[in-house]
């Protein structure tokens, strides 16, 4: 029986700053050497004319677009969706690099018609080394896979934004990404991929989102994201974003995995840090335990603040730009 050909795939990269220029070029080179070559590579520039002109002037094998939607990652991704003409669309961050078999690993799982989306593992590349207080349990803060995630391919609630793919028909049917969610420049918001994964499975009983840890990308983590200040900012933003997602899809769907993560992964990390400190007098253990507790408290506070903001916004008339834009 002949092998079934892999589905066609378009790679989408969103960029907003020239500060990541060298990383962006390395990423494009990693896409060019994929074992399953993409049908098209699209780079969307998020309201930065200097970056748009610079990139468009040197590449001839990449489609470079301006973000035609409101500023932010969700708007940039929705711009790309309007230009995709393949079976699958894969998203990767502009500060990441793909393993040579990345697309092959992602697309292989679409032989199951019930699979709507496939995401892969994201490994951090620390610019100045991993901070002593920053345990692997907290790697989601820098957009990477964290300790406690599956080690083999299995069904999950949502994929990671830096390494994810969707059936094109599914993501278009969902109307693209929610413009009220997602990172805007350096503001560390998120959860747009969580929200769209939940919405897609709600509309298709029996469907699945799959995490494939063998589909690997490496994600650069600059020094300013390894600070306690960034940890606080990202935790707060995550809580606020989760409150917005909960308002759309329901609290049980939005927070189920988070509850399990707190009960098992975070609790173990907190106790292990205290053990290292109490048994071996390692100050790093106490710092790790303190970071875990800080993340939990700050994210919870952000979540309740987000719920308050959602409650207040329901009383106000919405500006048209706040509505989701359907992909034509």
Order of alpha helices (4+ residues) and beta strands (2+ residues): beta-alpha-beta-alpha-beta-alpha-beta-beta-alpha-beta-beta-beta-alpha-alpha-beta-alpha-alpha-alpha-alpha
